[in-house]
Amino acid sequence: MDWWLHLLPARMQAVWFGLTLLALLLLCLFGTARLVYEGEWLMAFVPAAGVVFLAFVLRTLLTLIARDLESAVHPGPDEERGPIE
């Protein structure tokens, strides 16, 4: 499901993850506030969904980092290996 993220430039990936984490934080805070102050147990699923979504975002980020490290350590046959700057 995250196949398209590597098509974005690095800055856009950072913006995407930053906005996603901000939305996740607001979602979790809203759900927790509703649960604590109004006692609505249905809203307890909002922070739980936020945690699952956070796990998805972190998995995607780690996949991108691992892919970049793998291509840096083991370049393809058509790529030149230059000095690390």
Biotite code that builds the C-alpha atoms (Angstrom):
import biotite.structure as struc

atoms = struc.array([
    struc.Atom([0.000, 0.000, 0.000], chain_id="A", res_id=1, res_name="MET", atom_name="CA", element="C"),
    struc.Atom([3.000, 2.271, 0.365], chain_id="A", res_id=2, res_name="ASP", atom_name="CA", element="C"),
    struc.Atom([4.427, 1.646, -3.091], chain_id="A", res_id=3, res_name="TRP", atom_name="CA", element="C"),
    struc.Atom([3.970, 5.271, -4.162], chain_id="A", res_id=4, res_name="TRP", atom_name="CA", element="C"),
    struc.Atom([5.936, 6.906, -1.326], chain_id="A", res_id=5, res_name="LEU", atom_name="CA", element="C"),
    struc.Atom([9.319, 6.227, -2.888], chain_id="A", res_id=6, res_name="HIS", atom_name="CA", element="C"),
    struc.Atom([8.175, 8.230, -5.924], chain_id="A", res_id=7, res_name="LEU", atom_name="CA", element="C"),
    struc.Atom([8.045, 11.410, -3.840], chain_id="A", res_id=8, res_name="LEU", atom_name="CA", element="C"),
    struc.Atom([11.141, 13.550, -3.267], chain_id="A", res_id=9, res_name="PRO", atom_name="CA", element="C"),
    struc.Atom([12.730, 13.245, 0.180], chain_id="A", res_id=10, res_name="ALA", atom_name="CA", element="C"),
    struc.Atom([11.344, 16.582, 1.356], chain_id="A", res_id=11, res_name="ARG", atom_name="CA", element="C"),
    struc.Atom([7.816, 15.636, 0.379], chain_id="A", res_id=12, res_name="MET", atom_name="CA", element="C"),
    struc.Atom([8.217, 12.327, 2.219], chain_id="A", res_id=13, res_name="GLN", atom_name="CA", element="C"),
    struc.Atom([9.243, 14.260, 5.339], chain_id="A", res_id=14, res_name="ALA", atom_name="CA", element="C"),
    struc.Atom([6.244, 16.586, 4.966], chain_id="A", res_id=15, res_name="VAL", atom_name="CA", element="C"),
    struc.Atom([3.948, 13.587, 4.468], chain_id="A", res_id=16, res_name="TRP", atom_name="CA", element="C"),
    struc.Atom([5.178, 11.857, 7.616], chain_id="A", res_id=17, res_name="PHE", atom_name="CA", element="C"),
    struc.Atom([5.110, 15.080, 9.630], chain_id="A", res_id=18, res_name="GLY", atom_name="CA", element="C"),
    struc.Atom([1.505, 15.820, 8.701], chain_id="A", res_id=19, res_name="LEU", atom_name="CA", element="C"),
    struc.Atom([0.537, 12.215, 9.311], chain_id="A", res_id=20, res_name="THR", atom_name="CA", element="C"),
    struc.Atom([2.071, 12.218, 12.783], chain_id="A", res_id=21, res_name="LEU", atom_name="CA", element="C"),
    struc.Atom([0.412, 15.545, 13.608], chain_id="A", res_id=22, res_name="LEU", atom_name="CA", element="C"),
    struc.Atom([-2.982, 14.222, 12.530], chain_id="A", res_id=23, res_name="ALA", atom_name="CA", element="C"),
    struc.Atom([-2.368, 11.050, 14.520], chain_id="A", res_id=24, res_name="LEU", atom_name="CA", element="C"),
    struc.Atom([-1.485, 13.010, 17.646], chain_id="A", res_id=25, res_name="LEU", atom_name="CA", element="C"),
    struc.Atom([-4.616, 15.148, 17.366], chain_id="A", res_id=26, res_name="LEU", atom_name="CA", element="C"),
    struc.Atom([-6.758, 12.069, 16.785], chain_id="A", res_id=27, res_name="LEU", atom_name="CA", element="C"),
    struc.Atom([-5.355, 10.318, 19.852], chain_id="A", res_id=28, res_name="CYS", atom_name="CA", element="C"),
    struc.Atom([-5.729, 13.407, 22.039], chain_id="A", res_id=29, res_name="LEU", atom_name="CA", element="C"),
    struc.Atom([-9.330, 13.932, 20.921], chain_id="A", res_id=30, res_name="PHE", atom_name="CA", element="C"),
    struc.Atom([-10.257, 10.309, 21.563], chain_id="A", res_id=31, res_name="GLY", atom_name="CA", element="C"),
    struc.Atom([-8.578, 10.245, 24.963], chain_id="A", res_id=32, res_name="THR", atom_name="CA", element="C"),
    struc.Atom([-10.236, 13.505, 26.010], chain_id="A", res_id=33, res_name="ALA", atom_name="CA", element="C"),
    struc.Atom([-13.663, 12.215, 25.024], chain_id="A", res_id=34, res_name="ARG", atom_name="CA", element="C"),
    struc.Atom([-13.039, 8.999, 26.926], chain_id="A", res_id=35, res_name="LEU", atom_name="CA", element="C"),
    struc.Atom([-11.809, 10.708, 30.101], chain_id="A", res_id=36, res_name="VAL", atom_name="CA", element="C"),
    struc.Atom([-14.159, 13.681, 30.292], chain_id="A", res_id=37, res_name="TYR", atom_name="CA", element="C"),
    struc.Atom([-17.357, 12.310, 28.806], chain_id="A", res_id=38, res_name="GLU", atom_name="CA", element="C"),
    struc.Atom([-16.989, 8.602, 29.527], chain_id="A", res_id=39, res_name="GLY", atom_name="CA", element="C"),
    struc.Atom([-17.756, 7.557, 25.963], chain_id="A", res_id=40, res_name="GLU", atom_name="CA", element="C"),
    struc.Atom([-16.189, 4.132, 25.620], chain_id="A", res_id=41, res_name="TRP", atom_name="CA", element="C"),
    struc.Atom([-16.844, 4.043, 21.910], chain_id="A", res_id=42, res_name="LEU", atom_name="CA", element="C"),
    struc.Atom([-14.317, 6.844, 21.546], chain_id="A", res_id=43, res_name="MET", atom_name="CA", element="C"),
    struc.Atom([-11.693, 4.608, 23.155], chain_id="A", res_id=44, res_name="ALA", atom_name="CA", element="C"),
    struc.Atom([-11.339, 3.018, 19.729], chain_id="A", res_id=45, res_name="PHE", atom_name="CA", element="C"),
    struc.Atom([-10.035, 6.294, 18.311], chain_id="A", res_id=46, res_name="VAL", atom_name="CA", element="C"),
    struc.Atom([-6.705, 6.170, 20.196], chain_id="A", res_id=47, res_name="PRO", atom_name="CA", element="C"),
    struc.Atom([-6.461, 2.447, 19.438], chain_id="A", res_id=48, res_name="ALA", atom_name="CA", element="C"),
    struc.Atom([-6.946, 3.157, 15.736], chain_id="A", res_id=49, res_name="ALA", atom_name="CA", element="C"),
    struc.Atom([-4.356, 5.915, 16.049], chain_id="A", res_id=50, res_name="GLY", atom_name="CA", element="C"),
    struc.Atom([-1.816, 3.491, 17.485], chain_id="A", res_id=51, res_name="VAL", atom_name="CA", element="C"),
    struc.Atom([-2.448, 1.030, 14.654], chain_id="A", res_id=52, res_name="VAL", atom_name="CA", element="C"),
    struc.Atom([-2.062, 3.840, 12.120], chain_id="A", res_id=53, res_name="PHE", atom_name="CA", element="C"),
    struc.Atom([1.141, 4.986, 13.832], chain_id="A", res_id=54, res_name="LEU", atom_name="CA", element="C"),
    struc.Atom([2.497, 1.454, 13.519], chain_id="A", res_id=55, res_name="ALA", atom_name="CA", element="C"),
    struc.Atom([1.650, 1.531, 9.802], chain_id="A", res_id=56, res_name="PHE", atom_name="CA", element="C"),
    struc.Atom([3.404, 4.873, 9.330], chain_id="A", res_id=57, res_name="VAL", atom_name="CA", element="C"),
    struc.Atom([6.504, 3.749, 11.238], chain_id="A", res_id=58, res_name="LEU", atom_name="CA", element="C"),
    struc.Atom([6.634, 0.497, 9.267], chain_id="A", res_id=59, res_name="ARG", atom_name="CA", element="C"),
    struc.Atom([6.474, 2.475, 6.043], chain_id="A", res_id=60, res_name="THR", atom_name="CA", element="C"),
    struc.Atom([9.227, 4.829, 7.210], chain_id="A", res_id=61, res_name="LEU", atom_name="CA", element="C"),
    struc.Atom([11.462, 1.940, 8.263], chain_id="A", res_id=62, res_name="LEU", atom_name="CA", element="C"),
    struc.Atom([10.838, 0.228, 4.921], chain_id="A", res_id=63, res_name="THR", atom_name="CA", element="C"),
    struc.Atom([11.954, 3.350, 3.063], chain_id="A", res_id=64, res_name="LEU", atom_name="CA", element="C"),
    struc.Atom([15.063, 3.710, 5.218], chain_id="A", res_id=65, res_name="ILE", atom_name="CA", element="C"),
    struc.Atom([15.950, 0.035, 4.836], chain_id="A", res_id=66, res_name="ALA", atom_name="CA", element="C"),
    struc.Atom([15.499, 0.257, 1.069], chain_id="A", res_id=67, res_name="ARG", atom_name="CA", element="C"),
    struc.Atom([17.762, 3.316, 0.889], chain_id="A", res_id=68, res_name="ASP", atom_name="CA", element="C"),
    struc.Atom([20.421, 1.660, 3.046], chain_id="A", res_id=69, res_name="LEU", atom_name="CA", element="C"),
    struc.Atom([20.262, -1.520, 0.997], chain_id="A", res_id=70, res_name="GLU", atom_name="CA", element="C"),
    struc.Atom([20.740, 0.388, -2.248], chain_id="A", res_id=71, res_name="SER", atom_name="CA", element="C"),
    struc.Atom([23.629, 2.348, -0.688], chain_id="A", res_id=72, res_name="ALA", atom_name="CA", element="C"),
    struc.Atom([25.426, -0.761, 0.557], chain_id="A", res_id=73, res_name="VAL", atom_name="CA", element="C"),
    struc.Atom([24.680, -3.005, -2.421], chain_id="A", res_id=74, res_name="HIS", atom_name="CA", element="C"),
    struc.Atom([24.335, -0.850, -5.538], chain_id="A", res_id=75, res_name="PRO", atom_name="CA", element="C"),
    struc.Atom([22.865, -2.379, -8.653], chain_id="A", res_id=76, res_name="GLY", atom_name="CA", element="C"),
    struc.Atom([25.087, -3.645, -11.470], chain_id="A", res_id=77, res_name="PRO", atom_name="CA", element="C"),
    struc.Atom([24.482, -0.503, -13.529], chain_id="A", res_id=78, res_name="ASP", atom_name="CA", element="C"),
    struc.Atom([25.255, 1.951, -10.710], chain_id="A", res_id=79, res_name="GLU", atom_name="CA", element="C"),
    struc.Atom([28.696, 3.285, -9.883], chain_id="A", res_id=80, res_name="GLU", atom_name="CA", element="C"),
    struc.Atom([29.878, 3.150, -6.341], chain_id="A", res_id=81, res_name="ARG", atom_name="CA", element="C"),
    struc.Atom([31.368, 6.488, -5.412], chain_id="A", res_id=82, res_name="GLY", atom_name="CA", element="C"),
    struc.Atom([32.996, 7.848, -2.272], chain_id="A", res_id=83, res_name="PRO", atom_name="CA", element="C"),
    struc.Atom([30.810, 8.638, 0.700], chain_id="A", res_id=84, res_name="ILE", atom_name="CA", element="C"),
    struc.Atom([30.618, 12.388, 1.168], chain_id="A", res_id=85, res_name="GLU", atom_name="CA", element="C"),
])
